[in-house]
Amino acid sequence: MDRLGLRISSMINHPVAQLQRWVTIRRLDTDGDREWEEAMGLLSETDGIKVALNDDESVTLKWEANAEEERSVEVFAR
């Protein structure tokens, strides 16, 4: 779970993802079923992040900047 969390966090916090305010995450062969489901559950419960399941089984995360501060969303792995 730690490795998956770090990968997802890195993708979300990447400067390009922060500018466009979305990122697509693909499940790797090394991502276990339980870990993937747990990560997707945590993301879907995170305020300000919209999770969309894609036809190719990838997941697209979208978010909006805080209107008051125009600050980026940051997600930290456990």
NORSULCOR-V191754 format. One record per residue. N is the residue number from 1. PHI is phi in radians with two decimals (999 if undefined). OMEGA is omega in whole degrees, 0 to 359 (none if undefined). Layout:
# NORSULCOR-V191754
n:phi:omega
N:PHI:OMEGA
N:PHI:OMEGA
This chain:
# NORSULCOR-V191754
n:phi:omega
1:999:182
2:-1.07:181
3:-1.11:178
4:-1.12:179
5:-1.07:178
6:-1.14:180
7:-1.13:180
8:-1.14:179
9:-1.02:179
10:-1.09:180
11:-1.17:180
12:-1.16:184
13:-1.48:178
14:-1.08:182
15:-0.96:179
16:-1.15:178
17:-1.09:179
18:-1.17:178
19:-1.22:183
20:-1.47:179
21:1.08:171
22:-2.81:177
23:-2.68:175
24:-1.86:182
25:-1.99:178
26:-1.91:179
27:-1.30:178
28:-1.61:178
29:-1.04:181
30:-1.45:179
31:-1.45:179
32:-1.21:180
33:-1.00:183
34:-1.10:181
35:-1.15:180
36:-1.09:180
37:-1.09:179
38:-1.12:179
39:-1.11:180
40:-1.14:177
41:-1.12:179
42:-1.10:180
43:-1.15:181
44:-1.19:178
45:-1.56:183
46:-1.40:179
47:-1.04:175
48:1.55:178
49:-1.99:175
50:-1.79:182
51:-1.88:178
52:-2.11:177
53:-1.48:182
54:-1.72:181
55:-1.04:181
56:-1.54:179
57:1.26:172
58:-1.43:180
59:-2.25:176
60:-1.87:177
61:-1.83:178
62:-2.27:178
63:-2.65:177
64:-2.02:177
65:-1.21:175
66:-1.08:184
67:-1.05:182
68:-1.29:188
69:-2.00:186
70:0.90:181
71:-1.70:183
72:-1.42:173
73:-1.42:176
74:-2.16:178
75:-2.10:182
76:-1.98:178
77:-1.29:177
78:-1.43:none
